[in-house]
Amino acid sequence: MRASLAVLGDGSVQSYPVLLPFQSGKLLNPSRTLRDCRTLLRPRENFVSQYRKVRMSLYTLFVAVLFFNCARAQNKPASVPYGANSEAGHFLQVDDAKIYYETYGSGGTPLVLLHGGLYGYIEEFGDLIGELSKDRRVIAIATRGHGRSDIGTKPFSYALFADDALAVIRHETSGKVDVLGFSDGAVTSYTFASAHPELVRRLVAIGGPRKLADWTPNAQAEFRNTKPTDVERDSPQFVAERKKLMPQPERWVEFNERLAAMWAGPVYVTDAQIESIKIPTLIVAGDHDPYNQIPKFVELFQLLPKGELAVIPGCGHVVLDCKGPFTITAVKGFLDQREK
């Protein structure tokens, strides 16, 4: 007896026994023939057995991975709706406007967050809040006109924004605070720190210019050619979502007009104001910021009596999106320093 191979339709190979031709004068032994057949079939039986074991192992592994992922998904904390979090949100009437803010965490020196203008809002600090609120209280203020904060009746100015922040801070704490501002919020932070040096322990300013002339030439040209209605035309989905938060969404264009008047400046904060900030201050900027000239940040840093400068490599204006963990680590390291 010998074994023969056949290729099946699905491409697999099938082995089967073939009887040798009958030879005259010799009789086949049935017992031996059966034994030979079993010997020939044993490799296939072993193959099938091994195949079943492998298949069972893969199935077990699949079930284990599925169970692990399900468990991890169940244990993963729910996404926090920063900027629209009713559990953390508060309103405070400040003169002509109701200002919205959110608080997170406890302990340590409170950290006040001041977000960017127009497109900016509390949610841009999401990762930062999540990390720094682990060991300190965080107070994230919605600038008037942004999100849930009222526009009010007064012309916009960084001094007005600083006054709003002062009211919230004094409502929440009687002690000193750390302040972190981004873009427009950074300019407000300069104004606030220079006006209230007794209230601020440490200051972080990310991407905040001193005046319109600090913007890049392209950014200045874009600003001069932009109309208050352009944002809704260019970013309708963004505007639709923002209007859902606004107490008076019908004032959207007016809100843009007030911002544009403030941005026209020409000066947001004077060099004398910057020089008056005696507290430790960290200036942060992306090395490819399309809106601000990097040499101007160096000038600003050199005006500060206790200034530090961190230029984030490979990033534009929004460094917290570009290299969030890297930036947060730098910020946390600076804020956690003890006073000498």
LOLUMTI-328897 format. One line per field, with one value per residue: residue number from 0; residue in three letters; chain; x, y, z of N, C-alpha, C in turn. Coordinates in steps of 0.02 Angstrom, whole numbers, plus 50000, padded with zeros to 5 digits. Each point is the difference from the previous one (the first is absolute). Layout:
<sites>
num = c(NUM_...)
residuo = c(ALA_...)
cadena = c(A_...)
n.x = c(X_...)
n.y = c(Y_...)
n.z = c(Z_...)
ca.x = c(X_...)
ca.y = c(Y_...)
ca.z = c(Z_...)
c.x = c(X_...)
c.y = c(Y_...)
c.z = c(Z_...)
</sites>
This chain:
<sites>
num = c(0_1_2_3_4_5_6_7_8_9_10_11_12_13_14_15_16_17_18_19_20_21_22_23_24_25_26_27_28_29_30_31_32_33_34_35_36_37_38_39_40_41_42_43_44_45_46_47_48_49_50_51_52_53_54_55_56_57_58_59_60_61_62_63_64_65_66_67_68_69_70_71_72_73_74_75_76_77_78_79_80_81_82_83_84_85_86_87_88_89_90_91_92_93_94_95_96_97_98_99_100_101_102_103_104_105_106_107_108_109_110_111_112_113_114_115_116_117_118_119_120_121_122_123_124_125_126_127_128_129_130_131_132_133_134_135_136_137_138_139_140_141_142_143_144_145_146_147_148_149_150_151_152_153_154_155_156_157_158_159_160_161_162_163_164_165_166_167_168_169_170_171_172_173_174_175_176_177_178_179_180_181_182_183_184_185_186_187_188_189_190_191_192_193_194_195_196_197_198_199_200_201_202_203_204_205_206_207_208_209_210_211_212_213_214_215_216_217_218_219_220_221_222_223_224_225_226_227_228_229_230_231_232_233_234_235_236_237_238_239_240_241_242_243_244_245_246_247_248_249_250_251_252_253_254_255_256_257_258_259_260_261_262_263_264_265_266_267_268_269_270_271_272_273_274_275_276_277_278_279_280_281_282_283_284_285_286_287_288_289_290_291_292_293_294_295_296_297_298_299_300_301_302_303_304_305_306_307_308_309_310_311_312_313_314_315_316_317_318_319_320_321_322_323_324_325_326_327_328_329_330_331_332_333_334_335_336_337_338_339)
residuo = c(MET_ARG_ALA_SER_LEU_ALA_VAL_LEU_GLY_ASP_GLY_SER_VAL_GLN_SER_TYR_PRO_VAL_LEU_LEU_PRO_PHE_GLN_SER_GLY_LYS_LEU_LEU_ASN_PRO_SER_ARG_THR_LEU_ARG_ASP_CYS_ARG_THR_LEU_LEU_ARG_PRO_ARG_GLU_ASN_PHE_VAL_SER_GLN_TYR_ARG_LYS_VAL_ARG_MET_SER_LEU_TYR_THR_LEU_PHE_VAL_ALA_VAL_LEU_PHE_PHE_ASN_CYS_ALA_ARG_ALA_GLN_ASN_LYS_PRO_ALA_SER_VAL_PRO_TYR_GLY_ALA_ASN_SER_GLU_ALA_GLY_HIS_PHE_LEU_GLN_VAL_ASP_ASP_ALA_LYS_ILE_TYR_TYR_GLU_THR_TYR_GLY_SER_GLY_GLY_THR_PRO_LEU_VAL_LEU_LEU_HIS_GLY_GLY_LEU_TYR_GLY_TYR_ILE_GLU_GLU_PHE_GLY_ASP_LEU_ILE_GLY_GLU_LEU_SER_LYS_ASP_ARG_ARG_VAL_ILE_ALA_ILE_ALA_THR_ARG_GLY_HIS_GLY_ARG_SER_ASP_ILE_GLY_THR_LYS_PRO_PHE_SER_TYR_ALA_LEU_PHE_ALA_ASP_ASP_ALA_LEU_ALA_VAL_ILE_ARG_HIS_GLU_THR_SER_GLY_LYS_VAL_ASP_VAL_LEU_GLY_PHE_SER_ASP_GLY_ALA_VAL_THR_SER_TYR_THR_PHE_ALA_SER_ALA_HIS_PRO_GLU_LEU_VAL_ARG_ARG_LEU_VAL_ALA_ILE_GLY_GLY_PRO_ARG_LYS_LEU_ALA_ASP_TRP_THR_PRO_ASN_ALA_GLN_ALA_GLU_PHE_ARG_ASN_THR_LYS_PRO_THR_ASP_VAL_GLU_ARG_ASP_SER_PRO_GLN_PHE_VAL_ALA_GLU_ARG_LYS_LYS_LEU_MET_PRO_GLN_PRO_GLU_ARG_TRP_VAL_GLU_PHE_ASN_GLU_ARG_LEU_ALA_ALA_MET_TRP_ALA_GLY_PRO_VAL_TYR_VAL_THR_ASP_ALA_GLN_ILE_GLU_SER_ILE_LYS_ILE_PRO_THR_LEU_ILE_VAL_ALA_GLY_ASP_HIS_ASP_PRO_TYR_ASN_GLN_ILE_PRO_LYS_PHE_VAL_GLU_LEU_PHE_GLN_LEU_LEU_PRO_LYS_GLY_GLU_LEU_ALA_VAL_ILE_PRO_GLY_CYS_GLY_HIS_VAL_VAL_LEU_ASP_CYS_LYS_GLY_PRO_PHE_THR_ILE_THR_ALA_VAL_LYS_GLY_PHE_LEU_ASP_GLN_ARG_GLU_LYS)
cadena = c(A_A_A_A_A_A_A_A_A_A_A_A_A_A_A_A_A_A_A_A_A_A_A_A_A_A_A_A_A_A_A_A_A_A_A_A_A_A_A_A_A_A_A_A_A_A_A_A_A_A_A_A_A_A_A_A_A_A_A_A_A_A_A_A_A_A_A_A_A_A_A_A_A_A_A_A_A_A_A_A_A_A_A_A_A_A_A_A_A_A_A_A_A_A_A_A_A_A_A_A_A_A_A_A_A_A_A_A_A_A_A_A_A_A_A_A_A_A_A_A_A_A_A_A_A_A_A_A_A_A_A_A_A_A_A_A_A_A_A_A_A_A_A_A_A_A_A_A_A_A_A_A_A_A_A_A_A_A_A_A_A_A_A_A_A_A_A_A_A_A_A_A_A_A_A_A_A_A_A_A_A_A_A_A_A_A_A_A_A_A_A_A_A_A_A_A_A_A_A_A_A_A_A_A_A_A_A_A_A_A_A_A_A_A_A_A_A_A_A_A_A_A_A_A_A_A_A_A_A_A_A_A_A_A_A_A_A_A_A_A_A_A_A_A_A_A_A_A_A_A_A_A_A_A_A_A_A_A_A_A_A_A_A_A_A_A_A_A_A_A_A_A_A_A_A_A_A_A_A_A_A_A_A_A_A_A_A_A_A_A_A_A_A_A_A_A_A_A_A_A_A_A_A_A_A_A_A_A_A_A_A_A_A_A_A_A_A_A_A_A_A_A_A_A_A_A_A_A_A_A_A_A_A_A_A_A_A_A_A_A)
n.x = c(50043_49978_50027_49943_50016_49950_50000_49968_49935_50004_50040_49961_50044_49974_50017_50011_49981_50048_49959_50052_50019_49951_50042_50006_49968_49978_49986_49954_50036_49936_50027_50048_49955_49960_50052_50015_49934_49998_50055_49972_49946_50046_50044_49950_49993_50067_49999_49947_50032_50057_49966_49967_50060_50028_49947_50002_50066_49991_49952_50038_50051_49959_49973_50063_50020_49946_50009_50066_49985_49953_50042_50048_49955_49980_50065_49997_50027_49939_49993_50041_49939_50066_49981_49974_50039_49938_50034_50038_49945_50017_49954_50030_49955_50032_49976_50017_50036_49967_50050_50015_50006_50052_49987_50063_50002_50052_50014_50059_50042_49943_49983_50007_49953_50035_49947_50008_50008_49936_50048_50032_50007_49963_49966_50031_49980_49961_50052_50010_49934_49993_50056_49991_49938_50049_50036_49954_49974_49957_50007_49957_50019_49936_50042_49982_49939_50040_49973_49999_50053_49968_49975_49944_50010_50054_50038_50020_50035_50065_49993_49949_50034_50051_49957_49978_50063_50014_49941_50014_50063_49979_49956_50053_50044_50028_50031_50064_50010_50005_50026_49959_50028_49954_50044_49937_49992_50053_49972_49942_50039_50031_49941_49977_50055_50000_49935_50010_50058_49959_49965_50054_50004_49973_50032_49955_50035_49951_50046_50019_49981_50045_50004_49960_50049_49984_49943_49998_50037_50003_50011_50042_50025_50000_50024_50040_50006_49995_49941_49960_49976_50066_50002_49940_50025_50058_49970_49953_50033_50059_49978_49974_50056_50036_49957_50007_50062_49998_49999_50038_49983_49946_50044_50000_49970_49958_49999_49997_49954_49976_50009_49975_49955_49997_49999_49962_49992_50061_49994_50016_50065_50017_50058_49976_49942_50033_50037_49938_50000_50003_49944_50016_50023_49961_50039_49945_50034_49963_50051_49940_49992_49944_49983_50052_50037_50039_50035_49935_49994_50055_49977_49941_50029_50037_49938_49990_49993_49947_50019_49962_50035_49944_50042_49938_50046_49998_49984_49935_49940_49964_50047_49946_49985_50050_50021_49939_50018_50036_49950_49955_50047_50013_49935_49988_50056_49979_49937_50030_50037_50039_49971_50051)
n.y = c(49941_50052_50058_50028_50053_50038_50047_50022_50012_49993_49961_49964_49968_49950_49964_49948_49940_49973_49950_49963_49998_49956_49966_49969_49955_50064_49982_50048_50022_49985_49964_49977_49988_49977_49965_49984_49989_49970_49969_49990_49985_49971_50016_49980_49944_49994_50010_49961_49958_50009_49994_49949_49979_50013_49972_49953_49998_50007_49955_49963_50011_49987_49950_49983_50012_49968_49955_50000_50004_49954_49966_50009_49987_49950_49989_50014_50054_50021_50019_50048_50026_50011_50050_49939_50001_49980_49943_50029_50017_50065_50042_50056_50038_50025_50049_50010_49950_49945_49988_49955_49953_49959_49959_49981_49941_49989_50043_50012_50034_50033_49968_50062_49976_50033_49982_49976_50046_50013_49964_50036_49953_49986_49971_50055_50007_49959_49984_50065_50011_49950_50026_50065_49981_49958_50057_50033_50055_49990_50064_49973_50060_50006_50025_50061_49978_49962_49953_49981_50037_50047_50034_50017_50059_49984_50047_49951_49979_49996_50065_50001_49961_50041_50051_49970_49988_50063_50015_49959_50022_50062_49978_49972_50049_49998_49945_49987_50014_49945_50031_49969_50037_49988_50025_50013_49939_49991_50037_49969_49946_50030_50018_49939_49969_50045_49989_49934_50029_50026_49989_50012_49934_49967_50018_49971_50023_49973_50018_50043_50039_50048_49994_50035_50042_49964_50009_49943_50020_49935_49992_50051_49977_49939_50029_50038_49940_49988_49974_50033_49999_50007_50003_50027_50038_50008_50009_49982_49942_50030_50045_49950_49965_50053_50010_49935_50023_50044_50042_50035_49945_50038_50003_49946_50034_50024_49940_49982_50046_49981_49937_50012_50037_49949_49955_50050_49996_50022_50026_49939_49997_50048_50021_50059_49980_49979_50055_50019_49948_50000_49967_49938_50010_49953_50019_49978_49972_49990_49962_49975_50043_49987_50012_49974_50055_49948_50042_50011_49934_50000_50052_49970_49943_50038_50020_49936_50026_49958_50014_49953_49970_49975_49986_49983_49953_50020_50055_50008_50027_49945_50016_50014_50015_50040_50021_49976_49935_50017_50037_49953_49958_50041_50008_49936_49987_50048_49980_49940_50046_49988_50048_50034)
n.z = c(50000_49968_50016_49982_49965_50023_49952_50053_49992_50067_49965_50043_50037_49966_50053_49963_50026_49966_49984_50014_49937_49988_50039_49944_50035_50010_50062_49999_50050_50014_50049_49959_49953_50048_50022_49938_49991_50061_49982_49938_50035_50040_49950_49962_50038_50001_49934_49994_50040_49967_49944_50029_50022_49940_49968_50047_49990_49933_50006_50041_49957_49949_50035_50015_49937_49977_50047_49984_49934_50010_50038_49954_49953_50040_50009_49934_50030_50013_49938_50023_50004_49996_50038_50013_50053_50002_50008_49956_49966_49994_50023_49980_50028_49947_50037_49936_50024_49982_50042_49953_50047_49996_50051_50008_50031_50041_50049_50028_49963_50005_49945_49978_49959_49954_49965_49938_49952_49993_49973_50045_50046_50052_49950_49979_50063_49964_49961_49995_49996_49957_49978_49994_49985_49985_50004_49965_50024_49951_49983_49956_49980_49984_49956_50020_49981_50037_49962_50064_49990_50035_49949_50031_50028_50034_49971_49958_50052_49999_50012_49957_49957_50015_49994_49946_49982_50016_49972_49950_49994_50010_49956_49971_50010_50060_49977_49992_49936_49963_49948_49957_49952_49953_49956_49986_50025_49960_49952_50012_49997_49947_49974_50014_49980_49950_49997_50008_50010_50046_49945_49962_50006_49948_49944_49960_49949_49965_49956_50047_49949_49995_49934_49960_50010_50054_49969_49967_49949_49990_50065_49997_49943_50027_50055_49962_49971_50065_49985_50041_49938_49992_50066_50001_49953_50032_50059_49957_49999_50000_49958_49966_50013_49982_49951_50000_50012_49951_50052_49957_49970_50005_50051_49961_49951_50045_50022_49937_49994_50059_49981_49940_50032_50043_49952_49976_50066_49984_50062_50018_50006_50041_49977_50021_49973_49946_50001_50012_49958_50066_49989_50018_49939_49975_49950_49969_49950_49946_49979_49983_50050_49964_50063_50032_50002_49990_49961_49988_49999_49963_49965_49997_49988_49959_49993_50009_50061_50000_49939_49972_49953_49976_49951_49982_49989_49936_50035_49985_49994_49984_50043_50034_49938_49984_50058_50011_50002_49947_49976_50012_49980_49950_49988_50008_49966_49960_49998_49997_49970_50051_50034_49976)
ca.x = c(49957_50037_49957_49996_49977_49954_49986_49928_49977_50015_50072_50032_50028_49969_50037_49956_50037_49988_50022_50044_49969_50002_50054_49984_50035_50006_49936_50004_49983_49952_50019_50056_49975_49965_50050_50035_49955_49999_50065_49998_49951_50017_50023_49943_49964_50040_49992_49934_50001_50038_49960_49947_50031_50018_49938_49974_50044_49984_49934_50009_50035_49952_49953_50036_50011_49935_49981_50044_49980_49936_50012_50034_49952_49955_50037_50025_49957_49961_50027_49973_49978_50028_49967_49927_49995_49954_50023_50057_49988_49973_49990_50009_49983_50055_49979_49949_50000_50004_50060_49998_50064_49997_50052_50019_50053_50004_50066_50052_49985_49952_50024_49949_50012_49969_50007_50010_49944_49957_49996_50020_49950_50025_50016_50068_50043_49977_50054_50035_49959_50002_50064_50018_49949_50013_50028_49986_49936_50004_49943_50002_49952_49978_50003_49934_49984_50020_49962_49944_50006_49966_50041_49996_49987_50061_50048_50049_50069_50034_49990_49933_50006_50037_49954_49954_50039_50009_49937_49993_50052_49984_49941_50018_50055_50026_50072_50034_49986_50041_49960_50024_49959_50020_49982_49967_50004_50067_50001_49962_50040_50048_49963_49979_50058_50029_49952_49989_50059_49993_49955_50026_50063_50038_49962_50019_49968_50013_49981_49966_50039_49990_49967_49985_50062_50035_49973_50037_49971_49943_49944_49975_49963_49938_49955_49974_49955_49948_49937_49969_49957_50039_50007_49941_50003_50055_49995_49929_49987_50028_49957_49936_50011_50013_49937_49960_50022_49994_49936_49969_50032_49985_50050_50063_50038_50021_50055_50059_50018_50032_50067_50041_50017_50051_50061_50030_50049_50056_50040_49960_50033_50061_50062_50003_49959_50037_50056_49974_49982_50059_49993_50026_49955_50022_49973_50001_49981_50020_50051_49971_49937_49986_49969_50044_50071_50039_50045_49962_49995_50066_50001_49955_50035_50056_49973_49976_50052_50009_49971_50027_49975_49997_49979_49981_50022_49955_49930_49974_49972_49966_50050_49968_49976_50058_50040_49967_50036_50064_49985_49972_50056_50038_49959_49994_50065_50008_49952_50013_50062_49991_50031_50064)
ca.y = c(50059_50063_50058_50045_50067_50031_50070_50009_50062_50060_50009_49958_49936_49942_49936_49942_49939_49967_49930_49981_49951_49930_49962_49928_49955_50028_50020_50056_49986_50053_50033_50045_50056_50046_50032_50049_50057_50041_50034_50054_50050_50031_50069_50045_50006_50045_50067_50024_50011_50062_50056_50015_50031_50068_50038_50011_50049_50065_50019_50020_50064_50051_50014_50035_50069_50033_50012_50052_50064_50019_50021_50064_50049_50013_50035_50064_50054_50033_50063_50057_50052_50064_50058_49990_49951_50025_49979_50041_50068_50051_50066_50055_50066_50048_50063_49997_49935_49940_49964_49929_49968_49931_49984_49929_49982_50033_50002_50038_50069_49998_50020_50033_49992_50051_49970_50043_50039_49980_49927_49971_49990_49959_49932_49995_49982_49937_49957_50037_49996_49931_49984_50044_49998_49942_50020_50070_50024_50035_50044_50016_50055_50014_50071_50026_49992_49933_49946_50015_50066_50055_50051_50062_50062_50041_49983_49951_50019_49952_50024_49976_49928_49991_50015_49942_49946_50019_49988_49928_49976_50021_49963_49931_49992_50062_49997_50010_49951_49997_50018_49978_50026_49982_50046_50058_49989_50018_50073_50016_49981_50053_50057_49983_49994_50066_50040_49968_49958_49967_49942_49948_49968_49985_50016_49966_50033_49961_50030_50064_50057_50063_50049_49976_49998_49937_49948_49992_50041_49965_50003_50068_50009_49961_50036_50060_49980_49957_50032_49966_49946_49948_49939_49958_49977_49952_49946_50000_49950_50028_50055_49970_49970_50052_50035_49959_50016_50071_50024_50042_49982_50049_50053_49971_50046_50054_49971_50003_50071_50023_49971_50032_50067_49992_49976_50054_50030_49958_49972_49961_50008_50039_49971_50017_49951_49937_50008_50004_49933_49978_49930_49953_49997_49957_50017_49940_50014_49952_50030_50014_50036_50040_50064_50043_49997_49971_50049_50043_49963_50006_50068_50000_49962_50039_50055_49973_49993_49930_49964_49940_49993_49932_49997_49930_49986_49968_50016_50065_50042_49961_49951_49948_49950_49974_49957_50008_49973_50036_50066_49993_49983_50062_50044_49971_50007_50070_50017_49962_50024_50037_50066_50002)
ca.z = c(50000_50001_50009_49943_50018_49953_50014_49999_49968_50040_50002_50052_49976_50033_49991_50006_49983_49935_49999_49944_49955_50022_49968_49996_50044_50067_50029_50047_50069_50019_50063_49986_49959_50044_50042_49957_49989_50060_50003_49951_50019_50063_49993_49989_50064_50042_49973_50019_50072_50011_49973_50048_50057_49982_49994_50067_50032_49971_50024_50070_50000_49977_50054_50053_49977_50000_50070_50025_49971_50029_50069_49998_49979_50055_50052_49974_50022_49948_49976_50037_49953_50022_49971_50004_50053_50051_50066_50021_49978_50045_49971_50045_49971_50006_49971_49947_49967_50040_49978_50012_50012_50026_50049_50003_50046_50066_50029_49967_49980_49945_49934_49960_49929_49957_49934_49943_49975_49944_49995_50063_50052_50055_49981_49973_50056_50027_50024_50052_50060_50024_50032_50056_50053_50042_50065_50014_49975_49936_49986_49929_49989_49932_49986_49980_49929_49978_50030_50044_50031_49966_49965_50038_49963_49995_49948_50023_50011_50043_50069_50019_50011_50063_50054_50005_50032_50070_50036_50009_50046_50068_50021_50011_50048_50030_49997_49936_49948_49940_49942_49934_49946_49932_49946_50031_50072_50022_50005_50061_50058_50011_50027_50068_50044_50011_50040_50065_50014_50065_49995_49956_50022_49939_49939_49938_49943_49939_49936_50008_49978_50037_49957_49932_49961_50015_49955_49938_49946_49971_50047_49999_49937_50005_50046_49966_49946_50026_50021_50057_49978_49965_50039_49989_49930_49992_50049_50022_50051_50062_50023_50021_50065_50049_50012_50046_50068_50014_50027_49948_49936_49948_50004_49978_49959_50045_50039_49956_49990_50062_50002_49949_50024_50051_49968_49961_50047_49977_50054_50048_50065_49990_50026_50072_50035_50001_50046_50068_50023_50037_50019_49949_49942_49945_49934_49958_49931_49950_49957_49934_50011_49940_50019_50040_49984_50055_50032_50046_50063_50032_50027_50058_50052_50026_50040_50064_50051_50017_49944_49969_49932_49973_49930_49986_49931_49952_50014_49981_50053_50052_50021_50041_49953_49962_50045_50064_50057_50007_50026_50068_50045_50011_50042_50067_50033_50020_50052_50061_50032_50063_50000_50035)
c.x = c(50044_49950_50002_49972_49953_49988_49925_49983_50018_50075_50035_50022_49971_50042_49951_50040_49981_50028_50046_49964_50009_50054_49983_50042_50008_49932_50012_49979_49954_50022_50057_49978_49965_50049_50038_49958_49999_50065_50002_49954_50020_50027_49942_49961_50038_49992_49933_49999_50038_49962_49946_50028_50018_49938_49971_50042_49986_49933_50005_50034_49953_49952_50034_50011_49935_49978_50042_49980_49934_50009_50033_49953_49953_50035_50025_49953_49964_50032_49966_49980_50024_49967_49925_49986_49957_50023_50057_49989_49969_49990_50010_49984_50056_49980_49947_49995_50002_50057_49995_50071_49989_50058_50011_50054_49997_50072_50048_49981_49951_50031_49942_50019_49960_50012_50010_49937_49966_49992_50015_49942_50030_50024_50070_50051_49985_50054_50038_49961_50002_50063_50012_49949_50009_50025_49991_49931_50011_49936_50006_49945_49984_50000_49932_49991_50016_49958_49942_50004_49964_50050_50002_49989_50063_50044_50052_50069_50032_49995_49932_50002_50036_49955_49950_50035_50009_49938_49991_50049_49983_49938_50018_50054_50022_50076_50029_49981_50057_49955_50033_49952_50028_49974_49968_50003_50068_50006_49962_50041_50055_49966_49982_50059_50031_49955_49992_50059_49995_49959_50031_50067_50045_49955_50028_49960_50020_49975_49963_50044_49987_49960_49989_50063_50040_49974_50045_49968_49939_49938_49969_49959_49934_49950_49968_49947_49941_49939_49970_49956_50038_50004_49941_49998_50051_49994_49929_49985_50025_49953_49933_50006_50012_49936_49954_50017_49985_49931_49961_50033_49988_50051_50069_50043_50024_50059_50065_50024_50036_50072_50047_50022_50055_50067_50035_50050_50008_50041_49954_50027_50067_50061_50007_49958_50036_50056_49977_49981_50062_49999_50033_49949_50031_49965_50008_49977_50021_50049_49976_49932_49985_49971_50046_50073_50040_50048_49963_49989_50066_50006_49958_50033_50055_49977_49980_50057_50014_49969_50036_49967_50002_49972_49989_50017_49947_49927_49982_49974_49973_50045_49969_49968_50058_50041_49975_50039_50066_49989_49975_50055_50041_49963_49996_50065_50012_49955_50016_50064_49983_50037_50064_49999)
c.y = c(50062_50057_50044_50066_50026_50071_50012_50068_50062_50011_49958_49934_49943_49938_49942_49939_49973_49929_49987_49950_49930_49964_49926_49960_50026_50022_50057_49978_50056_50036_50049_50061_50052_50038_50053_50062_50045_50041_50059_50056_50038_50071_50049_50010_50047_50073_50031_50016_50065_50061_50021_50034_50073_50044_50016_50053_50070_50026_50025_50069_50056_50019_50040_50074_50039_50018_50058_50069_50025_50027_50069_50056_50019_50041_50069_50056_50034_50067_50058_50055_50069_50058_49996_49948_50027_49983_50045_50074_50046_50065_50053_50065_50048_50063_49988_49931_49943_49957_49927_49974_49930_49989_49925_49991_50038_49999_50044_50073_49997_50025_50029_49995_50052_49979_50053_50033_49970_49925_49966_49993_49952_49931_49993_49982_49931_49956_50032_49997_49930_49983_50043_49999_49939_50020_50074_50019_50039_50039_50023_50050_50007_50076_50024_49997_49931_49948_50024_50068_50053_50045_50064_50060_50042_49979_49951_50033_49948_50020_49977_49926_49985_50014_49943_49943_50015_49985_49925_49974_50019_49966_49929_49990_50068_50002_50014_49944_49999_50015_49974_50026_49978_50051_50064_49995_50017_50076_50022_49984_50052_50059_49987_49999_50068_50043_49972_49954_49963_49936_49941_49974_49986_50010_49960_50034_49965_50039_50066_50059_50063_50051_49971_49992_49937_49943_49993_50043_49966_50003_50070_50013_49963_50035_50060_49982_49957_50040_49961_49941_49941_49935_49953_49973_49944_49940_49995_49950_50024_50053_49972_49970_50053_50038_49961_50015_50072_50019_50042_49987_50050_50057_49975_50050_50059_49977_50002_50071_50027_49973_50035_50070_49996_49980_50054_50040_50075_49967_49964_50008_50034_49963_50014_49951_49933_50003_50001_49931_49969_49926_49955_49990_49957_50020_49938_50019_49942_50032_50014_50032_50044_50069_50048_49990_49976_50051_50046_49966_50004_50069_50003_49965_50041_50059_49977_49992_49927_49955_49937_49992_49927_50002_49927_49984_49967_50016_50070_50038_49959_49943_49944_49946_49966_49951_50009_49974_50036_50068_49997_49983_50062_50047_49975_50007_50071_50018_49966_50022_50038_50067_49999_50052)
c.z = c(50000_50009_49938_50024_49946_50021_49993_49969_50039_50009_50052_49970_50041_49987_50008_49979_49932_50003_49940_49955_50026_49961_50006_50048_50071_50024_50049_50069_50025_50063_49988_49960_50043_50044_49960_49988_50060_50006_49954_50021_50063_49992_49991_50065_50046_49977_50022_50075_50016_49977_50050_50062_49987_49996_50068_50036_49975_50025_50072_50005_49979_50055_50056_49981_50001_50070_50029_49975_50028_50071_50001_49980_50057_50055_49978_50021_49942_49981_50036_49950_50023_49963_50000_50053_50058_50070_50026_49986_50052_49960_50054_49965_50014_49963_49946_49968_50051_49972_50021_50013_50029_50048_50003_50053_50065_50023_49961_49988_49941_49935_49960_49926_49960_49927_49945_49975_49939_49995_50067_50049_50052_49977_49970_50054_50028_50030_50058_50066_50030_50037_50063_50057_50046_50069_50014_49974_49936_49989_49928_49984_49926_49990_49976_49924_49973_50036_50042_50034_49959_49963_50041_49955_49989_49942_50028_50008_50045_50073_50025_50015_50066_50060_50011_50037_50074_50042_50014_50052_50072_50026_50021_50053_50026_49997_49932_49951_49951_49941_49937_49946_49933_49951_50030_50076_50028_50008_50063_50062_50015_50036_50073_50048_50015_50044_50071_50018_50066_49997_49962_50026_49941_49939_49941_49943_49936_49939_50004_49979_50043_49960_49931_49959_50015_49957_49939_49946_49967_50045_50001_49937_50001_50045_49966_49947_50023_50022_50058_49981_49970_50039_49989_49929_49992_50046_50027_50056_50068_50029_50025_50070_50054_50018_50048_50073_50019_50029_49949_49932_49944_49998_49975_49960_50043_50043_49960_49990_50062_50006_49950_50021_50053_49969_49960_50041_49993_50056_50050_50071_49988_50028_50075_50041_50006_50051_50073_50028_50031_50018_49947_49944_49945_49936_49956_49929_49955_49952_49929_50006_49939_50015_50036_49980_50061_50032_50049_50068_50039_50033_50064_50059_50032_50042_50070_50050_50018_49946_49981_49932_49979_49930_49983_49927_49958_50008_49975_50061_50058_50023_50042_49957_49964_50041_50071_50059_50013_50032_50072_50050_50016_50046_50072_50038_50024_50058_50066_50036_50064_49996_50041_50056)
</sites>
